[in-house]
Amino acid sequence: MATTPERELAAVSCPHCERETAVSIPNTDVELEVRRSVALFGDHATVACPDGHAFWVYFC
């Protein structure tokens, strides 16, 4: 049975409604930048808040 490595979780606020949302981060040394739109490059995750708003979290 294959196992997946555990990733840390961080809480970010939705830029649309300010509801707190959990996002999986690659490591604890990254800075998180929340954006309403996607950028052309960069390590990121697409996130949806509990109200269904989509936004992007970039790992800097």
C-alpha distance matrix in Angstrom:
0.0 3.8 6.6 10.0 13.1 15.4 18.7 22.0 23.9 27.7 30.3 32.6 35.6 35.8 38.8 40.0 40.1 39.1 36.4 33.7 30.3 27.1 25.6 22.6 24.1 22.8 24.5 27.3 30.0 30.4 33.3 32.7 35.2 35.3 36.9 38.0 37.6 35.3 36.5 36.5 34.2 32.1 28.7 28.4 26.6 28.0 28.3 29.8 31.6 31.9 35.0 33.3 34.9 33.0 33.4 32.0 31.0 31.5 30.2 33.2
3.8 0.0 3.8 6.7 9.9 12.7 15.7 19.2 21.3 24.9 27.7 29.9 32.9 33.2 36.0 37.4 37.7 36.7 34.1 31.4 27.9 24.6 22.8 19.6 20.8 19.3 21.2 24.2 26.6 27.0 29.9 29.4 31.8 32.1 33.7 34.9 34.5 32.1 33.1 33.0 30.5 28.4 25.0 24.9 23.3 25.0 25.5 27.4 29.4 30.0 33.1 31.3 32.6 30.4 30.5 28.8 27.7 28.0 26.6 29.5
6.6 3.8 0.0 3.8 6.6 9.0 12.2 15.7 17.9 21.6 24.5 26.8 30.0 30.6 33.5 35.1 35.2 33.9 31.4 28.5 25.1 21.6 20.0 16.7 17.8 16.4 18.0 20.8 23.4 23.9 26.9 26.4 29.1 29.5 31.4 32.9 32.7 30.5 31.4 31.7 29.1 26.7 23.1 22.8 21.2 23.1 23.4 25.4 27.1 27.8 31.1 29.5 30.7 28.6 28.5 26.7 25.3 25.7 24.0 26.9
10.0 6.7 3.8 0.0 3.8 6.4 9.0 12.6 14.8 18.4 21.3 23.5 26.7 27.3 30.0 31.8 32.1 30.7 28.4 25.5 22.1 18.6 16.6 13.2 14.2 12.8 14.7 17.6 20.2 20.4 23.3 22.8 25.4 25.8 27.8 29.3 29.1 26.9 27.8 28.2 25.6 23.1 19.4 19.1 17.6 19.7 20.1 22.3 24.1 25.2 28.4 26.7 27.6 25.4 25.0 23.1 21.6 21.9 20.3 23.3
13.1 9.9 6.6 3.8 0.0 3.8 6.4 9.9 12.8 16.3 19.6 21.9 25.3 26.3 29.0 31.1 31.4 29.7 27.6 24.4 21.2 17.5 15.4 11.7 11.9 10.2 11.4 14.3 16.8 17.5 20.5 20.5 23.4 24.3 26.6 28.6 28.6 26.4 27.0 27.6 24.7 21.7 18.0 18.0 16.9 19.6 19.9 22.4 24.0 25.3 28.6 27.2 27.7 25.5 24.6 22.4 20.3 20.3 18.2 20.8
15.4 12.7 9.0 6.4 3.8 0.0 3.8 6.8 9.5 13.1 16.4 19.0 22.5 23.9 26.7 28.9 28.8 26.8 24.6 21.3 18.4 14.6 12.9 9.5 10.1 9.4 10.1 12.2 15.3 16.0 18.8 18.6 21.7 22.4 25.0 27.0 27.5 25.7 26.6 27.7 24.9 21.8 18.0 17.5 16.1 18.6 18.3 20.6 21.6 22.8 26.3 25.3 25.8 24.0 23.1 21.1 18.8 19.2 17.1 19.9
18.7 15.7 12.2 9.0 6.4 3.8 0.0 3.8 6.6 9.9 13.3 15.7 19.3 20.7 23.3 25.7 25.8 23.7 21.9 18.5 15.6 11.9 9.8 6.2 6.3 6.2 7.1 9.3 12.4 12.6 15.1 14.8 17.9 18.7 21.5 23.6 24.2 22.5 23.4 24.7 21.9 18.7 15.0 14.2 13.0 15.7 15.5 18.1 19.1 20.7 24.0 23.0 23.1 21.2 19.9 17.7 15.2 15.5 13.5 16.4
22.0 19.2 15.7 12.6 9.9 6.8 3.8 0.0 3.8 6.7 10.4 13.1 16.8 18.7 21.4 23.9 23.8 21.3 19.6 16.0 13.6 9.9 8.4 5.8 5.5 6.9 6.4 7.0 10.6 11.0 13.0 12.7 16.1 17.0 20.2 22.5 23.6 22.4 23.3 25.0 22.5 19.0 15.5 14.5 13.3 15.9 15.1 17.5 17.9 19.5 22.9 22.4 22.2 20.6 19.1 17.1 14.2 14.8 12.7 15.3
23.9 21.3 17.9 14.8 12.8 9.5 6.6 3.8 0.0 3.8 6.9 9.8 13.3 15.3 18.2 20.6 20.2 17.8 15.8 12.3 9.9 6.2 5.5 4.5 5.8 8.9 9.1 8.9 12.3 11.8 12.8 11.5 14.5 14.7 17.9 20.0 21.5 20.8 22.2 24.4 22.3 19.1 15.8 13.9 12.2 14.1 12.5 14.5 14.4 16.0 19.3 19.1 19.0 17.8 16.5 15.1 12.4 13.8 12.6 15.5
27.7 24.9 21.6 18.4 16.3 13.1 9.9 6.7 3.8 0.0 3.8 6.6 10.2 12.7 15.4 18.1 17.7 14.9 13.5 9.9 8.2 5.6 5.4 6.4 6.8 10.3 10.1 8.8 11.7 10.6 10.5 9.0 11.8 12.1 15.5 17.8 19.8 19.5 20.8 23.5 21.6 18.4 15.6 13.5 12.1 13.8 12.0 13.9 13.3 15.2 18.2 18.3 17.7 16.7 14.9 13.6 10.7 12.3 11.5 14.0
30.3 27.7 24.5 21.3 19.6 16.4 13.3 10.4 6.9 3.8 0.0 3.8 6.9 9.7 12.7 15.1 14.3 11.3 9.8 6.2 5.5 4.5 6.3 8.9 9.9 13.7 13.7 12.3 14.7 13.3 12.2 9.9 11.8 11.0 14.4 16.2 18.7 19.3 21.0 24.0 22.6 19.9 17.5 14.8 13.1 13.9 11.3 12.4 10.8 12.6 15.3 16.0 15.3 15.1 13.5 13.2 10.8 13.2 13.3 15.8
32.6 29.9 26.8 23.5 21.9 19.0 15.7 13.1 9.8 6.6 3.8 0.0 3.8 6.6 9.0 11.8 11.6 8.6 8.2 5.6 5.4 6.4 7.2 10.4 11.1 14.8 15.2 14.0 15.6 13.4 11.4 8.3 9.1 7.7 10.9 12.7 15.5 16.4 18.2 21.5 20.6 18.1 16.3 13.4 12.0 12.3 9.8 11.0 9.5 12.1 14.0 14.5 13.0 12.7 10.7 10.5 8.5 11.3 12.3 14.5
35.6 32.9 30.0 26.7 25.3 22.5 19.3 16.8 13.3 10.2 6.9 3.8 0.0 3.8 6.2 8.6 8.0 4.9 5.4 4.5 6.0 8.8 10.1 13.7 14.7 18.3 18.9 17.7 19.1 16.7 14.2 11.0 10.5 8.1 10.5 11.4 14.8 16.5 18.7 22.2 21.9 20.0 18.7 15.6 14.1 13.4 10.7 10.7 8.5 10.9 11.9 13.0 11.1 11.7 10.1 11.2 10.2 13.3 15.0 17.0
35.8 33.2 30.6 27.3 26.3 23.9 20.7 18.7 15.3 12.7 9.7 6.6 3.8 0.0 3.8 5.4 5.7 4.5 5.3 6.3 6.8 10.0 11.0 14.7 16.0 19.5 20.8 20.1 21.4 18.6 16.2 12.6 11.3 7.9 9.0 8.7 12.2 14.4 17.0 20.6 20.9 19.5 18.5 15.1 13.3 11.7 8.9 8.3 6.3 9.2 9.3 9.9 7.6 8.4 7.3 9.5 9.9 13.3 15.9 18.1
38.8 36.0 33.5 30.0 29.0 26.7 23.3 21.4 18.2 15.4 12.7 9.0 6.2 3.8 0.0 3.8 6.0 5.7 8.3 9.8 10.5 13.5 13.8 17.3 18.1 21.3 22.5 21.8 22.5 19.4 16.6 13.1 10.8 7.3 7.1 6.5 10.3 13.1 15.5 19.3 20.0 19.0 18.8 15.6 14.5 12.9 11.1 10.8 9.5 12.5 11.7 12.0 8.7 9.3 7.5 9.6 10.5 13.4 16.3 18.0
40.0 37.4 35.1 31.8 31.1 28.9 25.7 23.9 20.6 18.1 15.1 11.8 8.6 5.4 3.8 0.0 3.8 6.1 8.3 10.9 11.8 15.2 16.0 19.6 20.8 24.2 25.7 25.1 26.1 23.0 20.3 16.7 14.4 10.8 9.9 7.8 11.4 14.6 17.5 21.1 22.2 21.7 21.5 18.1 16.6 14.2 12.1 10.6 9.2 11.4 9.5 10.0 6.9 8.8 8.5 11.6 13.3 16.5 19.6 21.5
40.1 37.7 35.2 32.1 31.4 28.8 25.8 23.8 20.2 17.7 14.3 11.6 8.0 5.7 6.0 3.8 0.0 3.9 5.6 9.0 10.7 14.5 16.2 19.9 21.5 25.1 26.3 25.5 26.8 24.1 21.5 18.0 16.3 12.8 12.9 11.4 15.0 17.9 20.9 24.5 25.4 24.5 23.8 20.3 18.4 16.2 13.4 11.4 8.7 9.8 8.1 10.0 8.1 10.9 11.1 14.2 15.3 18.7 21.4 23.4
39.1 36.7 33.9 30.7 29.7 26.8 23.7 21.3 17.8 14.9 11.3 8.6 4.9 4.5 5.7 6.1 3.9 0.0 3.8 6.4 8.9 12.5 14.3 18.1 19.4 23.0 23.8 22.5 23.9 21.4 18.7 15.5 14.3 11.3 12.4 12.1 15.8 18.4 20.9 24.6 25.0 23.6 22.7 19.3 17.7 16.2 13.2 12.0 9.0 10.5 10.1 12.1 10.3 12.3 11.6 13.9 14.0 17.2 19.4 21.3
36.4 34.1 31.4 28.4 27.6 24.6 21.9 19.6 15.8 13.5 9.8 8.2 5.4 5.3 8.3 8.3 5.6 3.8 0.0 3.8 6.4 10.1 12.6 16.4 18.3 22.1 22.9 21.9 23.8 21.6 19.4 16.2 15.7 12.8 14.3 13.9 17.4 19.6 22.3 25.8 25.9 24.3 22.9 19.4 17.1 15.6 12.1 10.4 6.8 7.4 8.0 10.5 9.8 12.0 12.1 14.3 14.4 17.9 19.8 22.2
33.7 31.4 28.5 25.5 24.4 21.3 18.5 16.0 12.3 9.9 6.2 5.6 4.5 6.3 9.8 10.9 9.0 6.4 3.8 0.0 3.8 6.9 9.8 13.4 15.2 19.1 19.6 18.4 20.6 18.7 16.9 13.9 14.3 12.0 14.3 14.8 18.1 19.6 22.1 25.5 25.0 22.9 21.1 17.8 15.5 14.7 11.3 10.5 7.4 8.3 10.4 12.2 11.7 12.9 12.4 13.8 13.0 16.3 17.6 20.0
30.3 27.9 25.1 22.1 21.2 18.4 15.6 13.6 9.9 8.2 5.5 5.4 6.0 6.8 10.5 11.8 10.7 8.9 6.4 3.8 0.0 3.8 6.5 10.2 12.5 16.3 17.4 16.9 19.2 17.2 16.0 12.8 13.5 11.2 13.5 14.1 16.8 17.7 20.3 23.4 22.8 20.7 18.5 15.1 12.4 11.7 8.1 7.8 5.5 7.2 10.0 10.7 10.6 11.0 10.6 11.6 10.9 14.3 15.6 18.6
27.1 24.6 21.6 18.6 17.5 14.6 11.9 9.9 6.2 5.6 4.5 6.4 8.8 10.0 13.5 15.2 14.5 12.5 10.1 6.9 3.8 0.0 3.8 6.9 9.5 13.2 14.3 14.0 16.8 15.2 14.7 12.0 13.6 12.3 14.9 16.1 18.2 18.4 20.7 23.4 22.2 19.7 17.0 13.9 11.3 11.5 8.5 9.3 8.4 9.9 13.1 13.3 13.3 12.9 12.3 12.2 10.7 13.6 14.1 17.3
25.6 22.8 20.0 16.6 15.4 12.9 9.8 8.4 5.5 5.4 6.3 7.2 10.1 11.0 13.8 16.0 16.2 14.3 12.6 9.8 6.5 3.8 0.0 3.8 6.3 9.9 11.6 12.1 14.6 12.6 12.6 9.9 11.7 10.8 13.4 15.0 16.5 16.0 17.9 20.4 18.9 16.2 13.3 10.4 7.9 9.0 7.0 9.3 9.8 12.2 15.0 14.3 13.8 12.4 11.1 10.0 8.1 10.6 10.9 14.4
22.6 19.6 16.7 13.2 11.7 9.5 6.2 5.8 4.5 6.4 8.9 10.4 13.7 14.7 17.3 19.6 19.9 18.1 16.4 13.4 10.2 6.9 3.8 0.0 3.8 6.8 8.9 10.3 13.0 11.5 12.6 10.9 13.3 13.3 15.8 17.7 18.6 17.4 18.8 20.7 18.7 15.7 12.3 10.2 8.1 10.3 9.5 12.2 13.2 15.4 18.4 17.3 17.1 15.2 13.8 12.0 9.8 11.2 10.4 14.0
24.1 20.8 17.8 14.2 11.9 10.1 6.3 5.5 5.8 6.8 9.9 11.1 14.7 16.0 18.1 20.8 21.5 19.4 18.3 15.2 12.5 9.5 6.3 3.8 0.0 3.8 5.6 7.2 9.4 7.9 9.6 8.7 11.6 12.7 15.5 18.1 18.7 17.2 17.8 19.6 17.0 13.7 10.2 9.0 8.5 11.6 11.6 14.8 15.9 18.5 21.2 20.1 19.3 17.0 15.0 12.4 9.3 9.4 7.6 10.8
22.8 19.3 16.4 12.8 10.2 9.4 6.2 6.9 8.9 10.3 13.7 14.8 18.3 19.5 21.3 24.2 25.1 23.0 22.1 19.1 16.3 13.2 9.9 6.8 3.8 0.0 3.8 7.2 8.6 7.8 10.6 10.8 13.7 15.3 17.9 20.6 20.6 18.5 18.6 19.6 16.6 13.1 9.5 9.7 10.1 13.7 14.5 17.9 19.4 22.0 24.7 23.3 22.4 19.8 17.7 14.7 11.7 10.8 8.1 10.7
24.5 21.2 18.0 14.7 11.4 10.1 7.1 6.4 9.1 10.1 13.7 15.2 18.9 20.8 22.5 25.7 26.3 23.8 22.9 19.6 17.4 14.3 11.6 8.9 5.6 3.8 0.0 3.8 5.6 6.3 9.6 10.9 14.4 16.5 19.5 22.5 23.0 21.2 21.0 22.2 19.0 15.3 12.1 12.6 13.2 16.7 17.1 20.4 21.3 23.8 26.6 25.6 24.7 22.4 20.0 17.1 13.7 12.5 9.3 10.8
27.3 24.2 20.8 17.6 14.3 12.2 9.3 7.0 8.9 8.8 12.3 14.0 17.7 20.1 21.8 25.1 25.5 22.5 21.9 18.4 16.9 14.0 12.1 10.3 7.2 7.2 3.8 0.0 3.8 5.7 8.3 10.0 13.8 16.2 19.5 22.7 23.7 22.4 22.2 23.9 21.0 17.2 14.4 14.5 15.1 18.3 18.1 21.1 21.4 23.7 26.5 26.1 25.0 23.2 20.6 17.9 14.3 13.4 10.2 11.1
30.0 26.6 23.4 20.2 16.8 15.3 12.4 10.6 12.3 11.7 14.7 15.6 19.1 21.4 22.5 26.1 26.8 23.9 23.8 20.6 19.2 16.8 14.6 13.0 9.4 8.6 5.6 3.8 0.0 3.8 6.8 9.7 13.2 16.2 19.4 22.9 23.5 22.1 21.3 22.8 19.7 15.9 13.7 14.5 16.0 19.5 19.8 23.0 23.4 26.2 28.7 28.1 26.5 24.4 21.5 18.5 14.7 12.9 9.4 9.0
30.4 27.0 23.9 20.4 17.5 16.0 12.6 11.0 11.8 10.6 13.3 13.4 16.7 18.6 19.4 23.0 24.1 21.4 21.6 18.7 17.2 15.2 12.6 11.5 7.9 7.8 6.3 5.7 3.8 0.0 3.8 6.4 9.6 12.7 15.7 19.3 19.8 18.3 17.6 19.2 16.3 12.6 10.5 11.2 13.0 16.3 16.9 20.2 20.9 23.9 26.1 25.3 23.5 21.2 18.1 14.9 11.2 9.2 5.7 5.5
33.3 29.9 26.9 23.3 20.5 18.8 15.1 13.0 12.8 10.5 12.2 11.4 14.2 16.2 16.6 20.3 21.5 18.7 19.4 16.9 16.0 14.7 12.6 12.6 9.6 10.6 9.6 8.3 6.8 3.8 0.0 3.8 6.7 10.1 13.2 16.8 17.8 16.9 16.2 18.4 16.0 12.6 11.4 11.3 13.1 15.8 16.1 19.2 19.5 22.7 24.5 23.9 21.7 19.7 16.4 13.5 9.9 8.1 5.8 5.0
32.7 29.4 26.4 22.8 20.5 18.6 14.8 12.7 11.5 9.0 9.9 8.3 11.0 12.6 13.1 16.7 18.0 15.5 16.2 13.9 12.8 12.0 9.9 10.9 8.7 10.8 10.9 10.0 9.7 6.4 3.8 0.0 3.8 6.5 9.9 13.4 14.6 14.1 14.1 16.8 14.9 11.8 10.5 9.2 10.4 12.6 12.6 15.6 15.9 19.2 20.8 20.2 17.9 16.0 12.6 10.0 6.4 5.7 5.1 6.3
35.2 31.8 29.1 25.4 23.4 21.7 17.9 16.1 14.5 11.8 11.8 9.1 10.5 11.3 10.8 14.4 16.3 14.3 15.7 14.3 13.5 13.6 11.7 13.3 11.6 13.7 14.4 13.8 13.2 9.6 6.7 3.8 0.0 3.8 6.6 10.3 11.5 11.5 11.5 14.6 13.4 11.0 10.8 9.1 10.6 12.0 12.3 15.0 15.4 19.0 20.0 19.2 16.4 14.4 10.7 8.3 5.6 5.1 6.7 7.3
35.3 32.1 29.5 25.8 24.3 22.4 18.7 17.0 14.7 12.1 11.0 7.7 8.1 7.9 7.3 10.8 12.8 11.3 12.8 12.0 11.2 12.3 10.8 13.3 12.7 15.3 16.5 16.2 16.2 12.7 10.1 6.5 3.8 0.0 3.8 7.0 9.1 9.9 11.1 14.7 14.3 12.5 12.2 9.6 9.8 10.1 9.7 11.9 12.2 15.9 16.4 15.6 12.7 10.9 7.3 5.9 4.6 6.4 9.2 10.7
36.9 33.7 31.4 27.8 26.6 25.0 21.5 20.2 17.9 15.5 14.4 10.9 10.5 9.0 7.1 9.9 12.9 12.4 14.3 14.3 13.5 14.9 13.4 15.8 15.5 17.9 19.5 19.5 19.4 15.7 13.2 9.9 6.6 3.8 0.0 3.8 5.5 7.1 8.7 12.4 13.0 12.3 12.8 10.2 10.6 9.9 10.3 12.1 13.0 16.7 16.5 15.2 11.7 9.7 6.1 5.3 6.3 7.8 11.3 12.7
38.0 34.9 32.9 29.3 28.6 27.0 23.6 22.5 20.0 17.8 16.2 12.7 11.4 8.7 6.5 7.8 11.4 12.1 13.9 14.8 14.1 16.1 15.0 17.7 18.1 20.6 22.5 22.7 22.9 19.3 16.8 13.4 10.3 7.0 3.8 0.0 3.8 7.0 9.7 13.3 14.7 14.7 15.4 12.4 12.0 10.1 10.3 11.0 12.0 15.5 14.5 13.0 9.3 7.6 4.9 6.3 8.9 11.0 14.7 16.3
37.6 34.5 32.7 29.1 28.6 27.5 24.2 23.6 21.5 19.8 18.7 15.5 14.8 12.2 10.3 11.4 15.0 15.8 17.4 18.1 16.8 18.2 16.5 18.6 18.7 20.6 23.0 23.7 23.5 19.8 17.8 14.6 11.5 9.1 5.5 3.8 0.0 3.8 6.6 9.9 11.9 12.7 13.9 11.4 11.6 9.9 11.3 12.6 14.5 18.1 17.1 14.9 11.5 8.9 6.5 6.6 9.6 10.8 14.6 16.1
35.3 32.1 30.5 26.9 26.4 25.7 22.5 22.4 20.8 19.5 19.3 16.4 16.5 14.4 13.1 14.6 17.9 18.4 19.6 19.6 17.7 18.4 16.0 17.4 17.2 18.5 21.2 22.4 22.1 18.3 16.9 14.1 11.5 9.9 7.1 7.0 3.8 0.0 3.8 6.7 8.5 9.6 10.9 8.9 9.7 8.6 11.2 13.4 15.9 19.6 19.2 16.6 13.6 10.2 7.8 6.2 8.9 9.2 12.8 14.5
36.5 33.1 31.4 27.8 27.0 26.6 23.4 23.3 22.2 20.8 21.0 18.2 18.7 17.0 15.5 17.5 20.9 20.9 22.3 22.1 20.3 20.7 17.9 18.8 17.8 18.6 21.0 22.2 21.3 17.6 16.2 14.1 11.5 11.1 8.7 9.7 6.6 3.8 0.0 3.8 5.6 7.3 9.9 9.1 11.3 11.3 14.2 16.8 19.2 22.9 22.7 20.3 17.2 13.9 11.1 8.8 10.3 9.1 12.1 12.9
36.5 33.0 31.7 28.2 27.6 27.7 24.7 25.0 24.4 23.5 24.0 21.5 22.2 20.6 19.3 21.1 24.5 24.6 25.8 25.5 23.4 23.4 20.4 20.7 19.6 19.6 22.2 23.9 22.8 19.2 18.4 16.8 14.6 14.7 12.4 13.3 9.9 6.7 3.8 0.0 3.8 7.2 10.3 10.6 13.1 13.5 16.8 19.5 22.2 25.9 25.8 23.0 20.2 16.8 14.3 11.9 13.2 11.5 13.9 14.4
34.2 30.5 29.1 25.6 24.7 24.9 21.9 22.5 22.3 21.6 22.6 20.6 21.9 20.9 20.0 22.2 25.4 25.0 25.9 25.0 22.8 22.2 18.9 18.7 17.0 16.6 19.0 21.0 19.7 16.3 16.0 14.9 13.4 14.3 13.0 14.7 11.9 8.5 5.6 3.8 0.0 3.8 7.1 8.6 11.7 13.1 16.5 19.7 22.4 26.1 26.6 23.9 21.3 17.7 15.0 11.8 12.1 9.6 11.2 11.6
32.1 28.4 26.7 23.1 21.7 21.8 18.7 19.0 19.1 18.4 19.9 18.1 20.0 19.5 19.0 21.7 24.5 23.6 24.3 22.9 20.7 19.7 16.2 15.7 13.7 13.1 15.3 17.2 15.9 12.6 12.6 11.8 11.0 12.5 12.3 14.7 12.7 9.6 7.3 7.2 3.8 0.0 3.8 6.1 9.7 12.1 15.1 18.7 21.1 24.8 25.7 23.4 20.9 17.5 14.5 10.8 10.0 6.9 7.6 8.2
28.7 25.0 23.1 19.4 18.0 18.0 15.0 15.5 15.8 15.6 17.5 16.3 18.7 18.5 18.8 21.5 23.8 22.7 22.9 21.1 18.5 17.0 13.3 12.3 10.2 9.5 12.1 14.4 13.7 10.5 11.4 10.5 10.8 12.2 12.8 15.4 13.9 10.9 9.9 10.3 7.1 3.8 0.0 3.8 7.3 10.4 13.3 17.0 19.5 22.9 24.4 22.1 20.1 16.7 13.9 10.2 8.7 5.9 5.7 7.7
28.4 24.9 22.8 19.1 18.0 17.5 14.2 14.5 13.9 13.5 14.8 13.4 15.6 15.1 15.6 18.1 20.3 19.3 19.4 17.8 15.1 13.9 10.4 10.2 9.0 9.7 12.6 14.5 14.5 11.2 11.3 9.2 9.1 9.6 10.2 12.4 11.4 8.9 9.1 10.6 8.6 6.1 3.8 0.0 3.8 6.8 9.5 13.3 15.7 19.2 20.6 18.3 16.4 13.0 10.3 6.7 5.4 4.2 5.8 8.9
26.6 23.3 21.2 17.6 16.9 16.1 13.0 13.3 12.2 12.1 13.1 12.0 14.1 13.3 14.5 16.6 18.4 17.7 17.1 15.5 12.4 11.3 7.9 8.1 8.5 10.1 13.2 15.1 16.0 13.0 13.1 10.4 10.6 9.8 10.6 12.0 11.6 9.7 11.3 13.1 11.7 9.7 7.3 3.8 0.0 3.8 6.2 10.0 12.6 15.9 17.5 15.2 13.8 10.5 8.6 5.7 5.3 6.6 8.3 11.9
28.0 25.0 23.1 19.7 19.6 18.6 15.7 15.9 14.1 13.8 13.9 12.3 13.4 11.7 12.9 14.2 16.2 16.2 15.6 14.7 11.7 11.5 9.0 10.3 11.6 13.7 16.7 18.3 19.5 16.3 15.8 12.6 12.0 10.1 9.9 10.1 9.9 8.6 11.3 13.5 13.1 12.1 10.4 6.8 3.8 0.0 3.8 7.0 10.3 13.6 14.6 11.9 10.5 7.0 6.0 4.7 6.5 8.9 11.5 14.9
28.3 25.5 23.4 20.1 19.9 18.3 15.5 15.1 12.5 12.0 11.3 9.8 10.7 8.9 11.1 12.1 13.4 13.2 12.1 11.3 8.1 8.5 7.0 9.5 11.6 14.5 17.1 18.1 19.8 16.9 16.1 12.6 12.3 9.7 10.3 10.3 11.3 11.2 14.2 16.8 16.5 15.1 13.3 9.5 6.2 3.8 0.0 3.8 6.6 9.9 11.3 9.2 8.2 5.7 5.4 5.8 7.1 10.5 12.9 16.4
29.8 27.4 25.4 22.3 22.4 20.6 18.1 17.5 14.5 13.9 12.4 11.0 10.7 8.3 10.8 10.6 11.4 12.0 10.4 10.5 7.8 9.3 9.3 12.2 14.8 17.9 20.4 21.1 23.0 20.2 19.2 15.6 15.0 11.9 12.1 11.0 12.6 13.4 16.8 19.5 19.7 18.7 17.0 13.3 10.0 7.0 3.8 0.0 3.8 6.7 7.7 5.4 5.3 4.5 6.4 8.6 10.4 14.0 16.5 19.9
31.6 29.4 27.1 24.1 24.0 21.6 19.1 17.9 14.4 13.3 10.8 9.5 8.5 6.3 9.5 9.2 8.7 9.0 6.8 7.4 5.5 8.4 9.8 13.2 15.9 19.4 21.3 21.4 23.4 20.9 19.5 15.9 15.4 12.2 13.0 12.0 14.5 15.9 19.2 22.2 22.4 21.1 19.5 15.7 12.6 10.3 6.6 3.8 0.0 3.8 5.3 5.2 5.5 6.8 8.2 10.7 11.8 15.6 17.9 21.0
31.9 30.0 27.8 25.2 25.3 22.8 20.7 19.5 16.0 15.2 12.6 12.1 10.9 9.2 12.5 11.4 9.8 10.5 7.4 8.3 7.2 9.9 12.2 15.4 18.5 22.0 23.8 23.7 26.2 23.9 22.7 19.2 19.0 15.9 16.7 15.5 18.1 19.6 22.9 25.9 26.1 24.8 22.9 19.2 15.9 13.6 9.9 6.7 3.8 0.0 3.8 5.5 7.6 9.9 11.9 14.5 15.5 19.3 21.4 24.6
35.0 33.1 31.1 28.4 28.6 26.3 24.0 22.9 19.3 18.2 15.3 14.0 11.9 9.3 11.7 9.5 8.1 10.1 8.0 10.4 10.0 13.1 15.0 18.4 21.2 24.7 26.6 26.5 28.7 26.1 24.5 20.8 20.0 16.4 16.5 14.5 17.1 19.2 22.7 25.8 26.6 25.7 24.4 20.6 17.5 14.6 11.3 7.7 5.3 3.8 0.0 3.8 5.8 9.2 11.7 15.0 16.7 20.5 23.1 26.0
33.3 31.3 29.5 26.7 27.2 25.3 23.0 22.4 19.1 18.3 16.0 14.5 13.0 9.9 12.0 10.0 10.0 12.1 10.5 12.2 10.7 13.3 14.3 17.3 20.1 23.3 25.6 26.1 28.1 25.3 23.9 20.2 19.2 15.6 15.2 13.0 14.9 16.6 20.3 23.0 23.9 23.4 22.1 18.3 15.2 11.9 9.2 5.4 5.2 5.5 3.8 0.0 3.8 6.3 9.6 12.9 15.2 18.9 21.6 24.8
34.9 32.6 30.7 27.6 27.7 25.8 23.1 22.2 19.0 17.7 15.3 13.0 11.1 7.6 8.7 6.9 8.1 10.3 9.8 11.7 10.6 13.3 13.8 17.1 19.3 22.4 24.7 25.0 26.5 23.5 21.7 17.9 16.4 12.7 11.7 9.3 11.5 13.6 17.2 20.2 21.3 20.9 20.1 16.4 13.8 10.5 8.2 5.3 5.5 7.6 5.8 3.8 0.0 3.8 6.6 10.3 12.8 16.4 19.5 22.3
33.0 30.4 28.6 25.4 25.5 24.0 21.2 20.6 17.8 16.7 15.1 12.7 11.7 8.4 9.3 8.8 10.9 12.3 12.0 12.9 11.0 12.9 12.4 15.2 17.0 19.8 22.4 23.2 24.4 21.2 19.7 16.0 14.4 10.9 9.7 7.6 8.9 10.2 13.9 16.8 17.7 17.5 16.7 13.0 10.5 7.0 5.7 4.5 6.8 9.9 9.2 6.3 3.8 0.0 3.8 7.1 10.2 13.5 16.7 19.7
33.4 30.5 28.5 25.0 24.6 23.1 19.9 19.1 16.5 14.9 13.5 10.7 10.1 7.3 7.5 8.5 11.1 11.6 12.1 12.4 10.6 12.3 11.1 13.8 15.0 17.7 20.0 20.6 21.5 18.1 16.4 12.6 10.7 7.3 6.1 4.9 6.5 7.8 11.1 14.3 15.0 14.5 13.9 10.3 8.6 6.0 5.4 6.4 8.2 11.9 11.7 9.6 6.6 3.8 0.0 3.8 6.9 10.1 13.5 16.2
32.0 28.8 26.7 23.1 22.4 21.1 17.7 17.1 15.1 13.6 13.2 10.5 11.2 9.5 9.6 11.6 14.2 13.9 14.3 13.8 11.6 12.2 10.0 12.0 12.4 14.7 17.1 17.9 18.5 14.9 13.5 10.0 8.3 5.9 5.3 6.3 6.6 6.2 8.8 11.9 11.8 10.8 10.2 6.7 5.7 4.7 5.8 8.6 10.7 14.5 15.0 12.9 10.3 7.1 3.8 0.0 3.8 6.5 9.9 12.7
31.0 27.7 25.3 21.6 20.3 18.8 15.2 14.2 12.4 10.7 10.8 8.5 10.2 9.9 10.5 13.3 15.3 14.0 14.4 13.0 10.9 10.7 8.1 9.8 9.3 11.7 13.7 14.3 14.7 11.2 9.9 6.4 5.6 4.6 6.3 8.9 9.6 8.9 10.3 13.2 12.1 10.0 8.7 5.4 5.3 6.5 7.1 10.4 11.8 15.5 16.7 15.2 12.8 10.2 6.9 3.8 0.0 3.8 6.7 9.6
31.5 28.0 25.7 21.9 20.3 19.2 15.5 14.8 13.8 12.3 13.2 11.3 13.3 13.3 13.4 16.5 18.7 17.2 17.9 16.3 14.3 13.6 10.6 11.2 9.4 10.8 12.5 13.4 12.9 9.2 8.1 5.7 5.1 6.4 7.8 11.0 10.8 9.2 9.1 11.5 9.6 6.9 5.9 4.2 6.6 8.9 10.5 14.0 15.6 19.3 20.5 18.9 16.4 13.5 10.1 6.5 3.8 0.0 3.8 6.2
30.2 26.6 24.0 20.3 18.2 17.1 13.5 12.7 12.6 11.5 13.3 12.3 15.0 15.9 16.3 19.6 21.4 19.4 19.8 17.6 15.6 14.1 10.9 10.4 7.6 8.1 9.3 10.2 9.4 5.7 5.8 5.1 6.7 9.2 11.3 14.7 14.6 12.8 12.1 13.9 11.2 7.6 5.7 5.8 8.3 11.5 12.9 16.5 17.9 21.4 23.1 21.6 19.5 16.7 13.5 9.9 6.7 3.8 0.0 3.8
33.2 29.5 26.9 23.3 20.8 19.9 16.4 15.3 15.5 14.0 15.8 14.5 17.0 18.1 18.0 21.5 23.4 21.3 22.2 20.0 18.6 17.3 14.4 14.0 10.8 10.7 10.8 11.1 9.0 5.5 5.0 6.3 7.3 10.7 12.7 16.3 16.1 14.5 12.9 14.4 11.6 8.2 7.7 8.9 11.9 14.9 16.4 19.9 21.0 24.6 26.0 24.8 22.3 19.7 16.2 12.7 9.6 6.2 3.8 0.0
